[in-house]
């Protein structure tokens, strides 16, 4: 049994994590083997997140006064949390991919950028392109516009040179 002081330290640490994390995914993990749990933790770390198995009442108490409060109230069954302050799409992709391979891992709820979302929204979030893909597309669009502008400006100068050259060849520019 843990001492009361240790439990209070755990509660404070979890509360600090909830205050920092903008994105929290609540899941149930009944009947996962040790190897499957290890793979899940590795997957979450690879996506830049943290993973904890928590007692329901501890999570509910730690969430009081934070944006996670509606998501973590009235939890039932075994509960785990995957959370991050970084990219929610990467973590959602990692978790849904893991859930497809391990059907005993199920989502209960989620919190993305301070807003509560349902299980279906987690799937929708996982289907979005990653942050890197979006940035690459925006960069391509910016470069394409700049490239078109340079081509157009180059074309005007080239056309002017052709007209002047034709005028010189035809003798229209005499001194």
N, C-alpha and C positions, 0 to 999 in steps of 0.2 A: 504494500500500500504506500502511496505517496503521502508525504507530509503536506499539511495545509499550505505551508509556505512555498513548497515546490509547485503545488497546483496553482497558486496565485501567480507565480512567475510564468508558468505556462500560459495562463489566461492573459497576462499582460503582453507576452511575446506574440501570441496569436492576434490580440487586438492591434498591436503595432503593424503586424503583417497585413491585416485587413485595411488599416488606414493607408498604407502604401500602395496596396494592390488595387488597380482599377478594374481588373478582370478576374473573376472567380468562376470556376466551373465546379458545381456540386455533383457528385456521382455516388452511386452505390457499387460495391465491389464484392458482393457475396460470392463465395466459392472460388476465389482466385487462388492459384497455387503460389508458393513462394517465388518460383521462377517467373510466373506471369506478373507478379507484383514488382519484381526486380526490373523486368522489361518495361513496365508502365512507368516506373520512376525514371529510368534511363530515357524513355521517350519524352517525358515532360521536361527533363533537364535539357535535352537536345533542342527543345522548342523555346528555351529561355524561361521556363517556369519553375515553380516549386510545387511539391506534392506532399500532402499530409493526410494521415488518417486521424480523424478527430471524434471525440464523443459528441453526441448531438447537443447535450446541454452546455458543454464547454463552448462549442461553436456559437450557440445562440447567445450566451452571455458575452462572449468576446465581440460579437457583431453589434451589440447594443450601442446606439449612437453613431454608427457608421453607415455608409450607403448599402452595405451588405445585409443589414438587419432584415429586410423583407424576404430575402432569399434564404437566410439561414434560420428562420423561425419555423417551429413545428416540424422538424426533421424526424423521420422515422427510419429505422433500420440502420444498417452499417453505412457510414458516410465517410467519404474522402473528399478532399479539396485540392484542386489544381488551380494555382493562381499566378498572376504575373502583373507587373506594372508596364510591360512592354507590349508587343504585338499580340492582340487577342486572336487574330486570324491564324497565326502559326500554331498557337497552343490548341485552338479548336480543331485545326486540321490534324494535329498529332493525336489528340484524344479521340476524334471520330474514327481515324484510321485504326487506332488500337481497339476501339469498341467493335469495329467490324470483324476484327480477327478474334476477339474475345467477347462473345455475347453476354457473359455474366457481368460485364462492366456496363452499367447503364447510367445515363444522365438523369439528374433530378431537377436541376435548375441552373441558372447562370446569371452572372452580373458582368456586363460589358460596358466599360467606360462610365461606371456609376449607375447604369440602368439595368433593372431586372429583365431577364429574357427567359422564354420558355424553351423546352427541349427542341422543338422544331426550329426555332431561331438559331440554336447552336449548330444544327445541320446546315442551315442557310449560310451562317457565318463561315463555316468550314469550306463551303463551295466558292467563296470569294477568292479572287486572286491574291497572292501574297503581297506584302508591302513592297518588296523588291520588284515584283512584276509591274505593279502600278507605277512605281517611280520610273522604271525603264520605259513604259509606254508614254509617260508625260515627257520624259527626256527626248524620246523619238519625235514626238509631236513638236517640241520646241526646235529641235535640230532641223526637222523637215521644213518648217516655216522659214528658218534662217537660210537654209540651203536654197529654197525657192527664191528668196529675196536676192541673194547673191547672184543666182542664175539670171534673174530678170535684169538686175543692174548691169551684169556683164553683157547681156544681150543688147541693151540699148547702146552701149559703147561700140560693140561689134557692128551693129547695124549702121551707126554713124560713120564708122571707118569704111564700111563697104560703099556707102553713098559718096563719101568724099573721094575714095579711090576711083569710082566710076566717073565722077565729075572730072577728075584729073585726066583719066584716060580719054575722055571725050573732048577734052580741051575747053571745058566750060569755066574753068578757073584760070583765067589768064591775068598776067600782070600788066 
